[in-house]
Amino acid sequence: MKTPFKRIGIVGFKDKSADLVLALEQVCAWAKEHPEIKFCAINTLGALIKKPIVAVKQAELHKMDMLLAIGGDGTVLSAAHIALGHNTPILGVNVGRVGFLAESRVEGLTKTLDDLLAGDFSTRERMMIDVAVYRGKKCIARQTVLNELHIRPHMPERMVNVNVAYNGTQLTEYWADSLLISTPTGSTAYNLAAGGPIIHPNTPAVVLTPVAPSSLSVRPLVLSLTDKKMQIKSAVDGSLDLVFDGRSFVEMKQGEHVTLSESASVTTFIRMRHTGFVGALREKLGWTGKPRLA
């Protein structure tokens, strides 16, 4: 199978690192040898973009056959939101520290592009969550997230005190510094740092993880959102901030509530043949399951 990708968009942030410059240099060199593949980079990369790569506005990236996200997991998340609604597959190239969502390293980028050209890859889909904020019966804000919804106090000196209902039935009340509702993709992000479980990407579930809860009996909870909804509202007076994938936020005021459901949209990632979730756990998280011998 030959590559179906004739137009490749590049997403990155120019203040990341020297590795980004190196990655773009490799893409330039490879593109000169393969003029049949057109590369377009988001114009915010500025002077880092060299011919034959073409600078384009973000809206033009919607027309690409795939997106190359060069950076850390935050860059991959930005690419996922560009791809939302367009079913554009994403390949992450890690120039961050962990880069759990990345499939390739900068030093192996040329080989990765060769493999793409040869059709030596597969794709996988990751679930997303639709988040809707309501004032009464009126929806006042909508977002779709790949990693997590983070509910935190609007006033930083306060705690989060919220009621959670699951599929119409009262579930519990959380009192904590904040609350995370994470997808399997987000389970290796903030959720993991907060003590939540790692969930396999193919598991159709979300995890509720309270950050620094005030009760010793409160633990992370894994629930399905397939054909089910979750509703969250404040249990006390005061506003809450809803943070979507760490990128943007909406203030949820007293009397409003938020509803979460499994999204019909998914994020499609390109997977190279030599990579996989289990291997990423060992390599990127340094997970051996037992202490190493001296």
Buried (B, 14 or more C-beta within 10 A) or exposed (E): EEBEBEBBBBBBBBEBBEBBBBBBBBBBEBBEEBEEBBBBBBEBBEEBBBEEBBBBEBEBBBEBBBBBBBBBBBBBBBBBBBBBEEEBBBBBBBBBEBBBBBBBBBEBBBEBBEBBBEEBBEEBBBBBBBBBBBEEEEEEBEBBBBBBBBBBBBEEEBBBBBBBBBEEEEBEEBBBBBBBBBBBBBBBBBBBEBEBBBBEBEBEBBBBBBBEBEEEEBEBBBBEBEEEBBBBBBBEEBBBBBBBBBBEBBEBBEEBBBBBBBBEBBBBBBBBEEBEBEEBBEEBEEEEEEEEEE
